[in-house]
Amino acid sequence: MNDQVRTETLHTKMFINGEPTPSAAGKTFPIFNPATSKELAQIPDATAEDIDHAVRTSKQAFESDTWRRMPPSTRERLLLTLADLVEKHTDELATLETLNQGKLLAFSKMLEVAGSVQWLRYMAGWATKIEGTTLDLSIAFPPGTRYNASTKRVPAGVVAAIVPWNFPLLMAVWKIAPALACGCTVVLKPAEETPLTAIRLAELAYEAGFPPGVFNVVTGRGETAGAALVKHPLVNKVTFTGSTEVGRIIGRQCADDLKRASLELGGKSPVIVLDDCDPRTAIEGAAGAIFFNHGQVCTAGSRLYVARSIYDEVVQGIAAVADGIALGSGFDAAAQMGPMVSSRHRDKVVGMIAQGKDEGGEVLSRDSASADGDGYFVRPTVIANRACKPLSVVKEEVFGPVLVAMPYDDLEEVLAQANDSEYGLGASVWTNQLDKALRLVDGIEAGTVWVNTHNMVDPAMPFGGFKASGIGREHGRAIVDAYTECKSVCIAY
């Protein structure tokens, strides 16, 4: 299978209650290969009726003895079996991801598929490690009565999981693996642009032995299928990764419904280079922080702050890296960066580059914002902002390969600049001076602060944001609380 794959080989129906399922109304919408702009297939455009069907079968599966009361070790085994199947189908899943999302095939294999296998295996282990506590109570009435008290974690119920298009398979696994480990059932809605690997993942889960309805996948548009899923009265918990704008809408709906919600939202991550950092290390690190996955990363290091004494050398070096990056299809072994996910997103990124220039930013990298030829390509772009003007590209999330660089003179100044953002998802500090690194780590308002690295995640390390970057945490021990409720038990004797 490659970028010329025949569309009839693709898995294009929703997966509900263990079966490939079209939309009840027969509605579809097209998905495209972002490297060629050619249509790949027509995907079901779910209506409220389809969402209701998916949620109700998920609710039935949750309440059945075959799932909610399933021994934790059995859920663990099922997740491990799914991990083995995902690993077995590495080539197929990676090809689907590159075909539908546009990323380099090597990254589809290493990050999307291998990362999904790692997360599935890690989260499988939590199924048998969910625990409560025992409590000593001080209740004195009635006289002579004693009390035995404890807490237990119980699954939250039906989970609506809505994931973005930048890491379609991995983000799906980030949601479903812990939810299923905790005993929840899941209705997953992938981004409308990138549904292919999510559908195939559900098929593999059924092949692994998951009962029908435990893991359903619905496809459709956010404003229709996504909204219906969030509002459905049988959904107990919503987990969403995506833009802050949409996260606010979902958060308001969940607040009105008194429904549990986890929101991992946008970012505008600062990269801070101190004057002791080797410029070559800074160039390589900052370029990787912004150009990884074509800049389509919520923690992309899109704001660069460099000590004034090495500013010009570092920024010019990154511009040279940008100019040397070869754009092309993810199936092209010579390509170093693929396309944006859609024509709409490409136009947004190009428009923000133009706006940055109009507002006084100096583009140091190759002048052409878009690549020639078919596909949704945008050239990696470096914008110098020596005067530290409040450019749009400094404030707003671009979600593309666009870096804006500012100089600074002291730690207090750069800390204030780094925190001058509504976002607080990630940040990185580049230095060999431990005292200064720790001062910045303490002061930066972000859910994750990396030192001498960037964009590194692990299933054991909690991940989430401060401020407008979201509510709640993914991964690690923290994820158990996200998909369970705490029940207190009090026994008088």
C-alpha positions as CSV (number, residue, x, y, z in Angstrom):
1,M,0.0,0.0,0.0
2,N,1.3,3.5,-0.8
3,D,0.1,7.0,-1.7
4,Q,-1.5,5.5,-4.9
5,V,-3.5,2.9,-2.9
6,R,-6.9,2.0,-4.4
7,T,-9.7,3.6,-2.3
8,E,-11.7,0.4,-2.2
9,T,-9.1,-1.1,0.1
10,L,-9.6,1.5,2.8
11,H,-11.7,1.0,5.9
12,T,-14.3,3.7,5.5
13,K,-17.4,2.8,7.6
14,M,-18.0,3.6,11.2
15,F,-17.5,0.8,13.7
16,I,-20.5,0.4,16.1
17,N,-21.4,-2.6,18.3
18,G,-18.8,-4.8,16.6
19,E,-19.9,-4.1,13.0
20,P,-18.9,-1.8,10.1
21,T,-21.7,0.7,10.0
22,P,-22.7,3.4,7.5
23,S,-24.6,6.5,8.4
24,A,-28.3,5.8,8.8
25,A,-29.1,8.8,6.6
26,G,-26.6,7.7,4.0
27,K,-24.6,11.0,4.3
28,T,-20.9,11.0,3.5
29,F,-18.1,13.6,3.2
30,P,-14.7,13.3,1.4
31,I,-11.3,12.9,2.9
32,F,-8.1,13.8,1.1
33,N,-4.5,12.8,0.7
34,P,-2.8,16.1,1.9
35,A,0.3,15.4,-0.1
36,T,-1.6,15.3,-3.4
37,S,-4.9,17.1,-2.6
38,K,-6.7,14.1,-4.2
39,E,-9.8,12.6,-2.7
40,L,-9.2,9.3,-0.9
41,A,-12.6,8.1,0.0
42,Q,-16.1,9.1,1.2
43,I,-16.6,8.7,5.0
44,P,-19.9,8.4,6.9
45,D,-21.2,11.8,8.1
46,A,-22.9,10.8,11.3
47,T,-26.1,12.3,12.4
48,A,-27.6,12.5,15.9
49,E,-29.4,9.2,15.1
50,D,-26.0,7.5,14.5
51,I,-24.5,9.0,17.7
52,D,-27.5,7.8,19.7
53,H,-27.0,4.3,18.3
54,A,-23.3,4.3,19.2
55,V,-23.8,5.7,22.7
56,R,-26.7,3.4,23.6
57,T,-24.7,0.3,22.5
58,S,-21.8,1.6,24.5
59,K,-24.1,2.0,27.6
60,Q,-25.5,-1.5,27.2
61,A,-21.9,-2.9,27.0
62,F,-20.9,-1.0,30.1
63,E,-23.8,-2.3,32.1
64,S,-23.4,-5.9,31.0
65,D,-21.7,-8.4,33.2
66,T,-19.3,-9.1,30.4
67,W,-17.6,-5.7,30.9
68,R,-18.2,-3.7,34.0
69,R,-17.8,-6.8,36.2
70,M,-15.1,-8.4,34.0
71,P,-12.0,-9.3,36.1
72,P,-9.3,-6.5,35.8
73,S,-6.8,-9.1,34.6
74,T,-9.0,-9.9,31.7
75,R,-9.2,-6.3,30.6
76,E,-5.4,-6.2,31.0
77,R,-5.1,-9.2,28.7
78,L,-7.4,-7.7,26.1
79,L,-5.4,-4.5,25.9
80,L,-2.2,-6.5,25.6
81,T,-3.7,-8.5,22.8
82,L,-4.7,-5.3,21.1
83,A,-1.2,-4.0,21.5
84,D,0.2,-7.1,19.8
85,L,-2.3,-6.7,16.9
86,V,-1.4,-3.1,16.4
87,E,2.3,-4.0,16.4
88,K,1.6,-6.9,13.9
89,H,-0.2,-4.4,11.6
90,T,2.6,-1.7,11.8
91,D,3.0,-1.4,8.1
92,E,-0.7,-1.2,7.3
93,L,-1.4,1.3,10.1
94,A,1.6,3.5,9.3
95,T,0.7,3.6,5.6
96,L,-2.9,4.6,6.4
97,E,-1.6,7.4,8.7
98,T,0.8,8.8,6.2
99,L,-1.8,8.5,3.4
100,N,-4.5,10.3,5.4
101,Q,-2.5,12.7,7.6
102,G,0.6,13.4,5.5
103,K,3.3,12.8,8.0
104,L,6.6,11.1,7.1
105,L,6.2,7.3,7.0
106,A,9.1,6.8,9.4
107,F,7.3,9.0,12.0
108,S,4.1,7.1,11.4
109,K,5.9,3.9,12.3
110,M,8.0,5.2,15.2
111,L,5.5,7.6,16.8
112,E,2.0,6.7,15.8
113,V,2.2,2.9,15.7
114,A,5.2,2.1,18.1
115,G,4.0,4.8,20.5
116,S,0.5,3.4,20.5
117,V,1.8,-0.1,21.3
118,Q,3.9,1.4,24.2
119,W,0.9,3.3,25.6
120,L,-1.4,0.3,25.3
121,R,1.0,-2.0,27.1
122,Y,1.6,0.6,29.8
123,M,-2.0,1.4,30.4
124,A,-3.0,-2.3,30.4
125,G,-1.0,-2.7,33.6
126,W,-3.2,-0.1,35.4
127,A,-6.2,-2.4,35.0
128,T,-5.0,-4.6,37.9
129,K,-3.6,-1.7,40.0
130,I,-6.6,0.5,40.7
131,E,-7.0,0.7,44.4
132,G,-8.8,2.5,47.2
133,T,-8.0,3.4,50.8
134,T,-9.1,2.5,54.3
135,L,-10.1,5.3,56.7
136,D,-10.3,5.8,60.5
137,L,-13.4,7.7,61.2
138,S,-14.1,9.9,64.3
139,I,-17.9,9.6,64.3
140,A,-19.0,9.4,68.0
141,F,-22.7,8.6,67.5
142,P,-24.6,6.5,68.4
143,P,-22.5,5.8,71.6
144,G,-20.7,2.4,71.3
145,T,-21.0,2.2,67.5
146,R,-17.9,1.6,65.5
147,Y,-17.3,2.3,61.9
148,N,-15.3,0.7,59.1
149,A,-14.8,3.0,56.1
150,S,-13.0,2.7,52.8
151,T,-12.9,4.2,49.3
152,K,-13.0,2.4,46.0
153,R,-12.5,3.6,42.4
154,V,-15.3,2.7,40.1
155,P,-15.4,3.3,36.3
156,A,-16.9,6.6,35.2
157,G,-19.2,5.0,32.6
158,V,-19.6,5.8,28.9
159,V,-16.7,8.0,27.7
160,A,-17.0,10.3,24.7
161,A,-13.4,10.7,23.3
162,I,-12.8,13.4,20.7
163,V,-9.3,13.5,19.2
164,P,-7.4,15.8,16.8
165,W,-5.9,15.2,13.4
166,N,-2.2,15.8,14.2
167,F,-1.5,12.4,15.8
168,P,-4.7,10.5,14.9
169,L,-3.8,7.0,16.0
170,L,-1.7,7.9,19.0
171,M,-4.2,10.4,20.4
172,A,-6.9,7.8,20.0
173,V,-4.9,5.3,22.1
174,W,-4.1,8.0,24.7
175,K,-7.9,8.2,25.3
176,I,-9.1,4.6,24.9
177,A,-6.4,2.7,26.6
178,P,-6.8,4.2,30.1
179,A,-10.6,4.4,29.8
180,L,-10.9,0.7,28.9
181,A,-8.3,-0.3,31.5
182,C,-10.5,1.5,34.1
183,G,-13.6,-0.4,33.0
184,C,-15.3,2.3,31.0
185,T,-16.7,1.9,27.5
186,V,-15.7,4.4,24.8
187,V,-17.3,6.2,21.8
188,L,-14.4,7.7,19.8
189,K,-14.8,10.4,17.3
190,P,-11.7,11.1,15.2
191,A,-11.1,14.4,13.5
192,E,-13.1,14.6,10.3
193,E,-9.9,14.9,8.3
194,T,-8.2,11.8,9.6
195,P,-10.6,8.9,10.5
196,L,-8.9,5.9,8.8
197,T,-6.6,4.6,11.6
198,A,-9.3,5.1,14.3
199,I,-11.7,2.9,12.3
200,R,-9.0,0.2,11.8
201,L,-8.1,0.4,15.5
202,A,-11.7,-0.4,16.5
203,E,-11.7,-3.4,14.1
204,L,-8.5,-4.7,15.7
205,A,-10.0,-4.3,19.1
206,Y,-12.9,-6.4,18.2
207,E,-10.5,-9.0,16.7
208,A,-8.6,-8.9,20.0
209,G,-11.8,-10.0,21.8
210,F,-13.3,-6.8,23.1
211,P,-17.1,-7.3,23.4
212,P,-19.3,-5.5,20.9
213,G,-20.1,-1.9,22.0
214,V,-17.2,-1.6,24.3
215,F,-15.2,0.5,21.8
216,N,-17.2,2.3,19.1
217,V,-16.0,4.7,16.4
218,V,-18.2,7.4,14.9
219,T,-17.1,9.7,12.1
220,G,-18.5,13.1,11.2
221,R,-18.1,16.8,11.6
222,G,-17.4,18.5,14.9
223,E,-20.4,20.8,14.8
224,T,-22.8,18.0,14.2
225,A,-21.5,14.5,15.3
226,G,-19.1,15.9,17.9
227,A,-21.7,18.2,19.4
228,A,-24.3,15.4,19.5
229,L,-21.8,13.1,21.2
230,V,-20.9,15.7,23.9
231,K,-24.6,16.5,24.6
232,H,-25.8,12.9,24.8
233,P,-27.4,12.3,28.2
234,L,-25.9,8.8,28.5
235,V,-22.4,10.0,28.1
236,N,-20.8,10.2,31.6
237,K,-17.4,11.7,30.7
238,V,-16.0,13.7,27.8
239,T,-12.3,13.8,27.0
240,F,-11.2,16.2,24.3
241,T,-7.9,17.1,22.7
242,G,-8.0,20.0,20.2
243,S,-8.2,23.8,20.0
244,T,-8.9,26.1,22.9
245,E,-11.8,27.6,21.0
246,V,-13.6,24.3,20.7
247,G,-12.5,23.2,24.2
248,R,-14.4,26.2,25.6
249,I,-17.5,25.2,23.8
250,I,-17.3,21.7,25.1
251,G,-16.4,22.9,28.6
252,R,-19.5,25.1,28.7
253,Q,-21.8,22.2,27.5
254,C,-20.3,19.8,30.1
255,A,-20.8,22.4,32.9
256,D,-24.4,22.9,31.9
257,D,-24.9,19.1,32.0
258,L,-22.8,18.6,35.1
259,K,-20.7,16.1,33.1
260,R,-17.1,15.2,33.8
261,A,-14.6,16.6,31.3
262,S,-10.9,16.6,30.5
263,L,-9.6,19.1,28.0
264,E,-6.2,19.1,26.5
265,L,-6.1,22.3,24.4
266,G,-3.9,24.7,22.5
267,G,-0.4,25.9,23.2
268,K,2.2,28.6,22.4
269,S,5.2,27.0,24.0
270,P,8.3,29.2,24.7
271,V,11.8,27.9,24.1
272,I,14.3,29.8,26.2
273,V,18.0,29.7,25.3
274,L,20.5,31.0,27.9
275,D,23.8,32.6,27.0
276,D,25.9,29.6,28.1
277,C,24.2,27.2,25.6
278,D,26.3,26.1,22.7
279,P,24.7,27.8,19.7
280,R,24.8,24.6,17.7
281,T,22.9,22.8,20.4
282,A,20.4,25.7,20.5
283,I,19.9,25.7,16.8
284,E,19.3,21.9,16.6
285,G,17.0,21.9,19.7
286,A,14.9,24.9,18.7
287,A,14.6,23.7,15.1
288,G,13.4,20.3,16.3
289,A,11.0,21.9,18.8
290,I,9.1,23.8,16.0
291,F,9.6,21.7,12.9
292,F,8.8,18.3,14.3
293,N,5.6,16.9,12.7
294,H,5.5,19.9,10.4
295,G,4.8,22.2,13.4
296,Q,1.4,20.6,13.9
297,V,2.0,19.9,17.6
298,C,0.2,21.4,20.6
299,T,3.5,21.8,22.4
300,A,5.5,23.1,19.3
301,G,8.2,25.5,20.4
302,S,6.8,28.4,18.4
303,R,8.1,31.2,20.6
304,L,11.9,31.4,20.8
305,Y,13.7,33.6,23.3
306,V,17.5,33.8,22.9
307,A,20.0,35.6,25.1
308,R,21.0,38.8,23.1
309,S,24.7,37.9,23.0
310,I,24.0,34.8,20.8
311,Y,20.6,35.8,19.3
312,D,21.8,36.5,15.7
313,E,23.9,33.4,15.4
314,V,21.2,31.1,16.7
315,V,18.3,32.6,14.7
316,Q,20.3,32.7,11.5
317,G,21.3,29.1,12.1
318,I,17.7,28.0,12.5
319,A,16.7,29.9,9.3
320,A,19.4,28.0,7.4
321,V,18.0,24.7,8.8
322,A,14.6,25.8,7.6
323,D,15.8,26.6,4.1
324,G,17.5,23.2,3.9
325,I,14.4,21.2,4.7
326,A,13.1,19.2,1.8
327,L,9.3,19.1,1.5
328,G,7.4,16.2,-0.1
329,S,5.1,13.2,0.3
330,G,5.5,11.2,3.5
331,F,6.2,8.2,1.3
332,D,9.2,10.0,-0.3
333,A,12.4,8.8,1.5
334,A,14.1,12.1,0.6
335,A,11.4,14.3,2.2
336,Q,12.1,15.8,5.6
337,M,8.7,17.6,6.1
338,G,5.3,16.7,4.8
339,P,2.2,18.8,4.1
340,M,-0.4,20.5,6.3
341,V,-3.4,18.3,6.9
342,S,-5.8,20.3,4.7
343,S,-6.2,23.2,2.3
344,R,-8.0,25.1,4.9
345,H,-5.3,24.7,7.5
346,R,-2.6,25.5,4.9
347,D,-4.3,28.8,4.0
348,K,-4.6,29.7,7.7
349,V,-0.8,29.1,8.3
350,V,0.2,31.0,5.1
351,G,-2.2,33.9,6.2
352,M,-0.6,34.1,9.6
353,I,2.9,34.3,8.1
354,A,1.7,37.2,5.9
355,Q,0.1,38.9,8.8
356,G,3.4,38.6,10.8
357,K,5.3,40.3,8.0
358,D,2.7,43.0,7.8
359,E,3.0,43.7,11.5
360,G,6.7,44.2,11.3
361,G,8.2,40.7,11.6
362,E,11.3,40.0,9.5
363,V,11.1,36.7,7.6
364,L,14.7,35.2,7.6
365,S,14.0,31.9,5.9
366,R,13.2,31.3,2.2
367,D,10.7,33.9,1.0
368,S,8.0,31.6,-0.5
369,A,5.5,30.6,2.2
370,S,4.0,27.8,0.1
371,A,5.7,25.0,-1.7
372,D,5.1,24.6,-5.5
373,G,3.0,21.8,-6.9
374,D,0.1,19.8,-5.6
375,G,-0.6,19.2,-1.9
376,Y,-1.0,21.3,1.2
377,F,2.6,22.3,1.8
378,V,3.9,25.3,3.7
379,R,7.6,26.0,3.9
380,P,9.2,26.2,7.4
381,T,9.4,29.8,8.3
382,V,11.5,31.8,10.8
383,I,10.4,35.3,11.7
384,A,12.8,37.6,13.6
385,N,11.1,40.0,16.1
386,R,14.1,42.0,17.4
387,A,11.9,44.7,18.8
388,C,9.7,42.2,20.7
389,K,6.5,43.6,19.1
390,P,3.2,42.1,20.0
391,L,2.9,40.2,16.7
392,S,-0.1,37.9,16.0
393,V,2.3,35.0,15.5
394,V,3.6,35.6,19.1
395,K,0.2,35.6,20.6
396,E,-1.8,33.1,18.5
397,E,-1.4,29.4,18.0
398,V,-0.3,28.9,14.3
399,F,-0.1,25.1,14.5
400,G,2.4,25.0,11.6
401,P,6.2,25.2,11.0
402,V,6.4,28.9,11.9
403,L,8.9,30.2,14.5
404,V,9.1,33.7,15.9
405,A,12.3,34.7,17.7
406,M,12.9,37.4,20.3
407,P,16.1,38.5,22.1
408,Y,16.2,39.1,25.9
409,D,18.7,40.5,28.4
410,D,18.0,38.9,31.8
411,L,16.1,36.0,33.4
412,E,13.3,38.1,34.9
413,E,12.6,39.7,31.5
414,V,12.5,36.4,29.7
415,L,10.3,34.8,32.4
416,A,7.8,37.6,32.1
417,Q,7.8,37.2,28.3
418,A,7.4,33.4,28.5
419,N,4.4,33.7,30.8
420,D,2.8,36.6,28.8
421,S,0.4,34.2,27.0
422,E,-3.0,32.7,27.6
423,Y,-1.5,29.3,27.0
424,G,0.5,27.1,29.4
425,L,1.0,23.7,27.9
426,G,4.7,23.2,27.5
427,A,8.1,25.1,27.6
428,S,11.8,24.3,27.3
429,V,14.9,25.8,28.8
430,W,18.4,25.3,27.2
431,T,21.3,25.8,29.5
432,N,24.0,24.0,31.5
433,Q,23.5,26.3,34.6
434,L,21.4,24.2,37.0
435,D,20.5,27.1,39.3
436,K,19.1,29.2,36.4
437,A,17.3,26.2,34.9
438,L,15.6,25.5,38.2
439,R,14.6,29.1,38.7
440,L,13.0,29.1,35.3
441,V,11.3,25.7,35.9
442,D,9.8,27.1,39.1
443,G,8.6,30.3,37.4
444,I,7.3,29.1,34.1
445,E,3.5,28.6,33.9
446,A,3.2,25.4,32.0
447,G,2.1,21.8,32.5
448,T,5.5,20.5,31.3
449,V,8.9,22.1,31.3
450,W,11.7,20.4,29.5
451,V,15.4,21.2,30.1
452,N,17.7,20.6,27.2
453,T,15.0,18.8,25.3
454,H,11.5,19.4,23.9
455,N,8.4,17.5,22.9
456,M,9.3,14.4,24.9
457,V,6.4,12.5,26.3
458,D,6.1,9.2,28.1
459,P,3.1,7.1,29.3
460,A,4.3,7.4,32.9
461,M,4.6,11.2,32.9
462,P,1.5,13.3,33.4
463,F,0.7,15.7,30.5
464,G,-1.7,18.6,30.4
465,G,-1.9,22.4,30.6
466,F,-2.2,25.5,32.7
467,K,-4.5,28.4,31.9
468,A,-6.2,28.2,28.4
469,S,-4.2,25.0,27.6
470,G,-6.7,22.8,29.4
471,I,-8.1,21.0,32.4
472,G,-6.9,17.6,33.7
473,R,-4.0,15.4,32.9
474,E,-3.3,12.5,30.6
475,H,-1.0,9.5,31.4
476,G,0.6,8.1,34.6
477,R,-1.2,7.5,37.9
478,A,-3.2,10.7,37.3
479,I,-5.2,9.1,34.4
480,V,-6.9,6.7,36.8
481,D,-8.7,9.5,38.5
482,A,-9.8,10.9,35.1
483,Y,-11.8,7.8,34.2
484,T,-13.0,6.7,37.6
485,E,-15.3,8.0,40.3
486,C,-14.4,7.8,44.0
487,K,-17.0,5.9,46.1
488,S,-16.9,6.1,49.9
489,V,-18.1,3.0,51.8
490,C,-19.1,3.4,55.5
491,I,-20.1,0.4,57.6
492,A,-21.4,0.7,61.2
493,Y,-21.0,-2.3,63.5
